[in-house]
Amino acid sequence: MPSGQDKEGNEITFMDVIESKERSIEDTLDLKFKIKKLYQKISEVLQDREKLILELRFGLNGKEPKTQNEIAKELRYLTILRI
């Protein structure tokens, strides 16, 4: 059962839409560009501690995401080391 047309005017079905799991090259590059801009903005705006908290919480820069409790323990430990 057709559900519409693609950019070239070809008929597409609902199954065509839901089976397409891969991103286009344009979408992938756009996402990478937006991520890079986000990291730049984070570096410009946030202090080091704030950046670290975001990295730990959301698993940025290759880190594993952590819970708020795990982050609090890690930050307490880092604070003790600086004393």
ZIRATA-V401972 format. One record per residue. RES is the residue in three letters. NEAR is the number of other ideal C-beta (glycine too) atoms within 8 Angstrom. Layout:
BEGIN
RES,NEAR / RES,NEAR
END
This chain:
BEGIN
MET,4 / PRO,6 / SER,7 / GLY,6 / GLN,6 / ASP,7 / LYS,3 / GLU,4 / GLY,5 / ASN,6 / GLU,6 / ILE,10 / THR,9 / PHE,7 / MET,6 / ASP,8 / VAL,9 / ILE,6 / GLU,6 / SER,6 / LYS,3 / GLU,4 / ARG,6 / SER,6 / ILE,6 / GLU,6 / ASP,8 / THR,9 / LEU,8 / ASP,8 / LEU,9 / LYS,8 / PHE,8 / LYS,8 / ILE,8 / LYS,8 / LYS,8 / LEU,8 / TYR,9 / GLN,8 / LYS,8 / ILE,10 / SER,8 / GLU,5 / VAL,5 / LEU,8 / GLN,5 / ASP,6 / ARG,7 / GLU,8 / LYS,11 / LEU,9 / ILE,10 / LEU,11 / GLU,11 / LEU,13 / ARG,10 / PHE,7 / GLY,10 / LEU,8 / ASN,4 / GLY,4 / LYS,9 / GLU,4 / PRO,7 / LYS,11 / THR,5 / GLN,7 / ASN,6 / GLU,9 / ILE,12 / ALA,8 / LYS,8 / GLU,10 / LEU,11 / ARG,8 / TYR,8 / LEU,8 / THR,8 / ILE,7 / LEU,6 / ARG,5 / ILE,4
END
